[in-house]
Amino acid sequence: MAIFIGKFHWGLLFLGLLVLTSGSHFNKTFKLEEVVSENFAALDGYSHAVSPNGKSYSLSIENPLSIFPSGDNSPSCEGDLKGIGSLNTTCQLNTSLHLEKDLFISGRGNLEILSNVSVICPIAGCLVHINISGDFKLGQYTSIVAGTIVIDAQNVSLEDSSSLNTNALGGAPPAQTSGTPHGIDGAGGGHGGRGASCTKGEGKDEGDNWGGDVYAWSTLSKPWEYGSRGGTTSIEKNLGGGGGGRIMIIASSILDVNGTISAEGGHVGIEGGGGSGGSIIIHSPKLKGIGSVSASGGTGWAGGGAGRIAIDCYSKQKSVKIMVHGGNSIGCLENAGAAGTMFDSVLQSLTVSNGNRSTLTETLLLEFPTYPLWSNVFIESHARVAVPLYWSRVQVRGQISLSEEATLGFGLEDYPFSEFELMAEELLMSDSTVKVGSGSMLQAPLDEESESDLAPKLQCESDTCPEELIYPPEDCSVNASLSFTLQICRVEDIIVDGLVKGSILHVHRARTVVVNPTGSITASELGCKGGVGKGQVLSSGAGGGGGHGGKGGAGYFNNNLSKGGKEYGNVDLPCELGSGSGGGNSSSEGKTAGGGIIVMGSKEHPLWKLDIFGSVRADGESLEQVTECQTAELVGGSGGGSGGTLLLFLQTLTLANNSLLSTAGGSGGHVGGGGGGGGRVHFHWSSIPTGDEYVPIANINGTIFTRGGNGSDNGQAGSDGSISGKECPNGLFGLFCVECPVGTYKDVDGSDAALCLPCSPKELPYRAEHIYVRGGVTQSSCPYKCISEKYRMPHCYTPLEELIYTFGGPWLFGLLLSGLLVLLALVLSVARMKFVGNDDHSVPTTPHESQIQHSFPFFQSIDEVREINRAEESQSHVHRMYFMGPNKFGEPWHLPHSPPDQITQIVYEDAFNRFVDEINCFAAYQWWEGAVYSILSVLVYPFAWSWQQWRRRKKVQRLRKFVRSEYDHACLRSCRSRALYEGLKVSGMRS
């Protein structure tokens, strides 16, 4: 929802939420009986009868028209009306009629008034009534002019440039009304809105005076009163414009308006005031066209107030303009007549619009229905609306909207304790005054009334917080102990684009408040002139600044020092008015006021969200002017007023860039005035999430001011005020309860940053760092993580370090490992002595082979021609090639690439070289084998030797396996040797 804002009179404002029930359904029939039976009361001498078309009502005439033949109920088309055809078929009027008395036309057919034909009865209050069963059509450039026009037909059509005109032809307004102004001021007449007055009273402006007053509020949905004549400027002659007449149109099917339907007040020059608009009622299922409907006030020296229009149409095109604005004032251009009312019976909504005509004159809203409730109230286009009741309630099912610099005021000026309530689903204050829009204002009290003798004293002598602001009553009733409280209550969402202003401003039982960049909520300069923290004043000396959240600055003038006001109030739950300062003279001119109070939410019903893109202020007053006494001697300047109070009960806060929360003190006046002390700001968070549920409750990018005001010349500056917040739970700190920094913890309630204590370094491993915890750390054992994934929690050790410390640390682990290695070496030495001789060799040794003493393994090739048995194969070789190298990890065995001369005839050289490459690759050791050997050589050498022997045997076995079963013997020239895999063998000595 949103809020439009205007200027509010004395009293309290209660903005309430009314939950909508299921929508009402309208199922009306369009019979004139509905209007006549309740409001017509027989049009000045008409009685109930049966109409010729069979409808349930008609109007008979006690004084028959002179045009009617005696005994006839209706004039004839051709004989009396000089037309063509019949009223029971189709009647076309092609001749203008000039009447001297009322005219009643009825029939079962159609009626058409042709182009350039007029029916005119220029007598105030004269009636033209057309009641036919068929269609009624008004041709181009055709008009009906009378004091009252009633048309009842199946379809009604007004063509281009046609008109139904009752302008300035209204009869006498109701008795005991004051629509016509008295005197010779040339004021405007009143009806739906007050007539304007261009006369200023002493100490007042035009808005405090008005011309004719409003009337006929009780028939708002079915208005049927004439407008009133405007005032005159001559004693001898009434020169005011006439009041507007009455028009009723009932179309059973369609009303097509391309011309004008007008009941405006009379327009005059500077000799008199404009007349007020009359009344228009329209009933039709469908309203269309591009024409206009107007009951506006007339132009004069002072403009007349507008009349009243009621529309009862299910379908209505927006292209039809409906106007109820006040008339223009020649004598005071800024103060047109007040707007009238336009009531939509189908939507049950009221619109008050002044057509963007600036005015200081008000439209009064008096009673409001409780059943059925209205759906919406729209106040638009510079309209000024007042509810001048001691107690009032404006309750609607939908929206109360003020736009385009509209204004809504409540209360009685003579009764400062008057109260009022606004109850709506949406309260829109935007571009005006209850959406609050750009250029709009919602205010209580008025600036010019704050010094009135009727103004009650605020709670200026008390430094305690009124209980009702902390625990307000559920029924939104305030003012038991406070005056000038502006309360917005039971409104779900409030959007402020304009100005909300009050001395003690309370937003209660709302869900969200959004203050847009052009919006402002302020209680600045509306606190006490004086009060608990009043600054001291010396005769002919400068005044000290008022105190509140901070002390007021001392004033200094003519070597006299005036002390500033004292500090007072509750830091943790403030709700005191700011104090002012006495001036340099005895009059009230040089006195300054402190800031007021703004309370949003309550302990039991906090705001869910407060978003500030504009400003919320309760600043003290500054007095810049130089103060002089009656003898024109310069005296010391006044001290600045102290800042007031911002007490915010809320769940979340957004303070956007360039936004402002302020309770700053006012600056001291020239010369030597002391600055006012700063006020108080308190954030009372309703529910602060903790632990894994924590989310930030405030987003602060704007500015919060509680600074003291500057002193003038030698005057001293006021002290800064206070900013406080509700105590934060464990893990959080500060005004906005943010998480304690990483590496700190907080295990007590409180908001002081010093409560976030550093975590103990003894509990943090040297390879670890503290980590972020959502909601802050609430215990001294702060969580941490290792600086790299290669380290393991909880001590951030490597796997080897974990093993070492599992066995008691480096020294004990070293002893245990040394013992194990010694034991293992002994076991392996015994095993070597026992098992190394049992190494498996695939080629059995022979006496001849055992005689060969060579420490290297060798490679042998078998002659493919000779047939020998396997026992002789190793001795019956063509040639034996020995591996070269010591067979160490750094220098493994290898064969030369060039084949010896003995085998060049039986091998392919290229294939043999490739075979040698593969053999050398297999003979080489892996790097890790040498690394293990090096480690064991340092730690336990016997184990290193056994490791080397074991890897040598594995290498010989791998070479045998390769030559025996994996190599395809492709280097041999003999096909048989390649096929049988018997041309090559690997053998070795046991040594």
Secondary structure, DSSP 4 states (H G I P E B T S, - for coil): ------B--SSEEEEE-----SPP-------HHHHIIIIISSTTSEEE---TT--S--EEESS--TTSPTT-SS--TTTTS-EEE-TTSEEEE-S-EE-SS-EEEEESSEEEE-TT-EEE--STT-EEEEEESSEEEE-TT-EEE-SEEEEEEEEEEE-TT-EEE-TT---PPPTT---SPPSSS-PPP-SSSPPP--PPPTT--GGG--SSPP--GGGTTS------PPPBS-SSS--SPPPP-EEEEEEEEEEEESSEEE-PPPP--TTBPPPPP-EEEEEEEEEESS-EEE-PPPPBSSPPPP-EEEEEEEEE-TTSEEE-PPPPBSS-TT-PPPP-EEEETTTTEEEEE-TT---SPPEE-----SSSPEEEEEEETT-EEEE--SEEEEEEEEEEEE-SS-EEEESBTTBTT-EEEEE-SEEEEBSS---B-TT-EEEES-GGGTTSTTPPP-STT--S--HHHHS--TT----SS-SSEEEEES-SEEEESSEEEESEEEEES-SEEEE-TT-EEE-TT-S-SS-TTPBP--TTSPPPPP-SSSPPPPEEETTEEEPPPPP-S-SSS---PPP-B--SSSSSTT-B----EEEES-SSS-EEEEEESSEEE-PPP---SPPB-TT--B-PPPPPPPP-EEEEEEEEEEE-TT-EEE-PPPPPPTTTPPPPPP-EEEEEES----GGG---SEEE-SEEE-PPPPPPTTPPPPPP-EEEEPPP-TTEETTTTEEPPTTEE--S----GGGSEEPPGGGS-TTEEE---TT---SSS--EEESSTTSBTTTTB-HHHHHHHHTTSHHHHHHHHHHHHHHHHHHHHHHHHHHGGG---SS---HHHHT---SS-EEEEE-SSS---HHHHTTSEEEEEEPBS---SSS--B--SSPPGGGTTTB-HHHHHHHHHHHHHHHSPPHHHHHHHHHHHHH-HHHHHHHHHHHHHHHHHHHHHIIIII---TTBS-HHHHHHT-SEEEE----
